[in-house]
């Protein structure tokens, strides 16, 4: 296979140099050019035909978001954003993912050059994943109001039922699509999205502003409640435990699992242990195998399980592994997952507590 052609777009000469050095160490990647602003980048895209773009969020003449939006309309291509770990940077990055960026890398707050070099393996991996990713809804924007909710038929009021969701690359938009379609009285929902510390709080707030269910970044001891979704904080594992007649979450450090913290397997295996047949497990788009064995454990414990169909995945990795292990009871395109979740929950309405 020919190497992946990458164009680096960043107004910082230092960052252009650092990113070039990192990517050139990988034999499967060829850095075909660099650009210090979007206008130069556009000309180089036309002449060099790169496979992947790394794009700085904050640049002169035209900011990264504006350029990304124009690019996705004119010539959709895989983009990895390079962003800062500030509140504004987090919000901008989430907007970039909404506009069609495949993934992002966060710049260290201090000593950017050496800090970025330490992220070398992550940067290389994300560029290589982006090259194989399927672009979803390039240039799409979210509607002002969420879609009509899937009917609950009042069978779901019990806090005994729990929805557990896991995702990675492409997952922020997939989670948006699922949560905005759930009714306000949906069962308590627990979510792991692979994301660094600092971004999950912004992501939860963004979701909370558009969903009928409440969405918050989880804290240790939070109860799993009807009409609320808890998002695992970046850098921490989240597990569900029995708490009297209902459930709560434990949030803590621990060693990374499948190279991830939070890990989908940690969440799913806790759901298998403590919730069993009263849970619905959903594995969405993402690279790797995190969550595959956990989804199988949930199914073996009596839970109903769903894997996202390849046709709608940005990266068909985690769902593929879950399907291969036999963990997925149903394989469903993203736009049908909310209705299938609620349909499965209705069939569980008289299940005995775990």
C-alpha positions in Angstrom: 0.0 0.0 0.0 1.2 3.5 -0.7 2.0 5.7 2.3 -0.7 7.9 3.8 -0.2 11.4 2.5 -0.5 14.1 5.3 -0.7 17.8 5.1 0.0 19.7 8.3 -1.8 23.0 8.8 -0.6 25.1 11.7 0.3 28.8 12.2 3.2 27.8 14.6 6.4 27.0 12.8 7.5 25.1 15.9 4.3 22.9 15.8 4.7 22.3 12.1 8.3 21.1 12.7 7.3 18.9 15.7 4.4 17.3 13.9 6.5 16.7 10.8 9.2 15.0 12.9 6.7 12.8 14.6 4.8 11.7 11.5 7.9 11.1 9.4 9.1 8.5 11.9 6.2 6.3 10.7 7.1 4.5 7.4 3.4 4.2 6.5 3.0 8.0 6.5 4.4 10.6 4.1 4.2 14.3 5.1 3.7 15.9 1.7 3.5 19.5 2.9 2.9 22.1 5.6 0.9 25.3 5.5 0.7 28.2 8.0 -2.8 29.3 7.2 -6.0 27.9 5.5 -5.5 29.9 2.3 -2.1 28.3 1.7 -3.6 25.0 2.9 -6.4 25.1 0.3 -3.9 25.6 -2.6 -1.7 22.7 -1.3 -4.8 20.4 -0.9 -5.6 21.0 -4.6 -2.0 20.4 -5.7 -0.8 17.7 -3.3 -4.1 15.7 -2.8 -3.3 14.6 0.8 -5.2 11.7 2.4 -5.3 13.3 5.8 -5.1 16.8 7.2 -3.9 17.8 10.7 -5.5 21.2 11.4 -4.8 23.7 14.1 -8.0 25.2 15.7 -6.6 28.7 16.2 -5.0 30.4 13.2 -4.8 33.9 11.6 -6.7 35.0 8.5 -9.3 32.2 8.9 -9.9 30.1 12.0 -9.7 26.3 11.9 -13.5 25.8 12.3 -14.4 28.1 9.5 -11.9 26.4 7.2 -13.1 23.0 8.3 -16.7 23.8 7.5 -15.7 25.2 4.0 -13.4 22.2 3.4 -16.1 19.6 4.3 -18.5 21.2 1.8 -16.0 21.6 -1.0 -13.7 18.5 -0.6 -14.6 16.2 2.3 -11.5 14.5 3.7 -10.3 13.0 7.0 -9.2 15.7 9.4 -7.5 15.4 12.8 -7.8 18.6 14.8 -5.0 19.9 17.0 -6.5 21.8 19.9 -5.8 23.3 23.3 -7.0 22.0 26.6 -8.8 25.1 27.5 -12.6 25.4 28.0 -12.8 27.3 24.8 -10.6 24.8 23.1 -12.8 21.9 24.2 -15.9 23.6 22.9 -14.3 24.4 19.6 -13.0 20.8 19.3 -16.5 19.4 19.9 -17.8 21.7 17.2 -15.1 20.5 14.9 -16.2 16.9 15.4 -19.8 17.9 14.7 -18.6 19.5 11.4 -16.9 16.3 10.3 -13.4 16.0 11.8 -12.6 12.4 12.6 -10.6 12.9 15.8 -8.4 15.4 17.7 -5.2 15.7 19.6 -4.9 18.1 22.5 -1.8 20.2 22.8 0.0 20.2 26.2 -0.6 23.3 28.3 3.1 23.8 29.0 6.3 23.0 27.1 4.3 22.3 23.9 7.2 21.0 21.8 8.4 18.3 24.2 4.9 17.6 25.4 3.7 17.0 21.9 6.7 14.7 21.1 5.6 12.6 24.1 2.2 12.2 22.4 3.9 11.0 19.2 2.4 7.4 19.2 -1.1 8.8 19.8 -0.7 11.3 17.0 0.5 8.7 14.5 -2.2 6.3 15.5 -5.0 8.9 15.1 -3.7 9.9 11.7 -3.6 6.3 10.5 -7.1 5.6 11.8 -8.3 8.8 10.2 -7.0 7.6 6.8 -9.2 4.6 7.0 -12.2 6.3 8.6 -15.6 6.7 6.9 -16.7 10.4 6.8 -20.0 10.8 8.5 -22.3 13.7 7.5 -19.5 16.0 6.4 -20.4 19.6 7.2 -23.5 18.6 9.1 -24.9 20.8 11.8 -27.2 19.8 14.6 -30.8 20.9 14.4 -32.0 23.6 16.8 -34.4 21.1 18.4 -33.7 17.4 19.0 -35.6 14.8 16.9 -39.0 13.5 18.1 -38.2 11.0 20.9 -38.8 7.3 20.6 -42.0 6.4 22.5 -41.5 5.1 26.0 -45.1 3.8 26.5 -44.7 4.4 30.2 -43.1 1.0 30.7 -39.7 2.3 31.6 -40.3 4.2 34.8 -38.4 1.7 36.9 -34.9 2.6 37.8 -34.1 -1.1 37.6 -33.4 -0.7 33.8 -30.1 0.7 32.7 -28.7 1.6 29.3 -24.9 1.2 28.9 -23.1 2.8 25.9 -19.5 2.6 24.8 -17.8 4.4 21.9 -14.4 5.7 20.6 -13.5 7.3 17.3 -16.6 8.9 15.8 -18.4 8.4 19.0 -19.2 11.9 20.0 -21.6 12.3 17.1 -23.0 8.8 17.4 -23.7 9.4 21.1 -25.4 12.7 20.2 -27.7 10.9 17.7 -28.7 8.2 20.3 -29.2 10.5 23.3 -31.2 13.2 21.5 -33.7 10.6 20.3 -34.3 9.2 23.8 -37.4 10.4 25.7 -37.2 12.4 28.9 -38.2 9.3 31.0 -35.6 7.0 29.4 -33.9 4.6 31.9 -30.7 5.7 33.6 -27.9 5.7 31.0 -24.1 5.3 31.6 -21.6 6.1 28.9 -17.9 5.7 28.2 -16.5 7.7 25.3 -12.7 7.6 24.9 -11.8 11.2 25.5 -9.0 12.9 27.5 -9.5 14.7 30.8 -10.9 18.1 30.3 -13.1 17.3 27.3 -15.8 15.1 28.9 -17.2 17.9 31.0 -17.6 20.1 27.9 -19.1 17.2 26.0 -21.6 16.5 28.8 -22.7 20.1 29.0 -23.1 20.2 25.2 -25.3 17.2 25.3 -27.3 18.4 28.3 -28.2 21.5 26.3 -29.9 19.6 23.5 -31.2 16.3 25.0 -34.5 15.6 26.8 -32.6 13.5 29.4 -30.2 15.3 31.7 -26.6 14.7 30.9 -23.7 15.2 33.3 -20.1 14.2 33.8 -20.2 11.4 36.4 -18.8 11.8 39.9 -18.0 9.0 42.3 -21.2 7.9 44.0 -23.7 9.4 41.6 -27.0 7.5 41.4 -28.2 6.1 38.1 -31.5 7.8 37.7 -34.4 7.7 35.2 -34.1 10.5 32.7 -30.4 11.1 33.3 -27.2 10.1 31.5 -23.8 9.9 33.2 -20.7 10.3 31.2 -17.4 8.8 32.5 -14.9 11.6 33.1 -11.7 11.6 30.9 -8.8 9.8 32.6 -11.1 7.8 35.0 -12.8 4.4 34.9 -16.5 4.2 35.6 -18.3 1.2 36.9 -21.9 0.5 37.9 -22.6 -1.0 41.3 -25.7 -2.1 43.1 -26.9 0.5 45.6 -29.8 -0.7 47.6 -32.8 -1.0 45.3 -31.1 0.9 42.5 -27.6 1.6 41.1 -24.8 4.1 41.4 -21.4 4.6 39.8 -17.9 4.2 41.1 -15.4 6.5 39.4 -11.7 6.0 40.0 -8.2 5.7 38.5 -6.9 2.2 38.3 -4.7 0.9 35.5 -5.7 1.5 31.8 -7.7 -1.4 30.4 -7.1 -2.1 26.6 -4.9 1.0 26.8 -7.9 3.2 27.8 -9.1 5.0 30.9 -12.0 5.2 30.9 -12.5 1.8 29.4 -15.8 0.5 27.9 -14.9 -3.0 29.2 -14.8 -1.8 32.8 -18.3 -0.3 32.4 -19.8 -3.2 30.5 -18.4 -5.9 32.8 -19.7 -4.1 35.9 -23.1 -4.0 34.2 -22.9 -7.7 33.5 -22.1 -8.4 37.2 -24.5 -6.0 38.9 -27.4 -5.4 36.4 -27.5 -8.5 34.3 -30.8 -9.0 32.5 -32.0 -5.5 33.3 -29.5 -3.8 31.1 -29.2 -2.9 27.4 -25.6 -2.6 26.2 -24.7 -0.7 23.1 -21.3 -0.6 21.4 -20.8 2.2 18.9 -18.1 3.3 16.4 -14.5 3.1 17.4 -11.0 1.6 16.8 -9.7 -1.4 18.6 -11.5 -4.0 20.8 -12.4 -2.1 24.0 -15.9 -3.2 25.0 -16.0 -6.3 22.9 -15.5 -8.8 25.8 -17.6 -6.6 28.1 -20.5 -6.7 25.7 -20.2 -10.5 25.5 -20.2 -10.7 29.3 -23.4 -8.5 29.4 -25.1 -10.8 26.9 -24.1 -13.9 28.8 -25.5 -12.3 32.0 -28.9 -11.9 30.3 -28.6 -8.3 29.0 -29.9 -7.3 25.6 -27.0 -6.1 23.4 -26.6 -4.0 20.2 -23.6 -3.3 18.0 -23.5 -0.5 15.5 -23.7 -1.8 11.9 -20.6 -1.2 9.7 -22.6 0.9 7.3 -22.9 3.8 9.8 -19.6 3.4 11.7 -16.8 6.0 11.2 -14.5 3.2 12.3 -15.8 -0.3 12.3 -13.4 -1.7 15.0 -15.0 -2.1 18.4 -18.4 -3.2 17.0 -16.7 -5.7 14.6 -14.7 -7.2 17.5 -17.9 -7.5 19.7 -19.8 -9.1 16.8 -16.9 -11.6 16.2 -17.0 -12.6 19.9 -20.7 -13.2 19.8 -21.5 -10.3 22.1 -24.0 -8.6 19.8 -27.6 -9.8 19.8 -28.5 -7.2 17.2 -26.4 -5.4 14.6 -28.2 -2.1 13.8 -27.4 1.1 11.8 -27.0 4.2 14.0 -30.3 5.8 12.9 -32.2 2.8 14.2 -30.4 2.2 17.5 -32.6 4.5 19.7 -35.8 2.7 18.6 -34.2 -0.7 19.1 -33.0 0.3 22.6 -36.5 1.3 23.6 -38.1 -1.7 21.9 -35.8 -4.1 23.8 -36.5 -2.3 27.1 -40.2 -2.8 26.6 -39.7 -6.5 26.3 -37.8 -6.4 29.6 -40.4 -4.4 31.5 -41.4 -7.4 33.7 -37.9 -8.8 34.1 -36.9 -9.6 37.7 -34.3 -7.4 39.3 -30.7 -8.6 38.9 
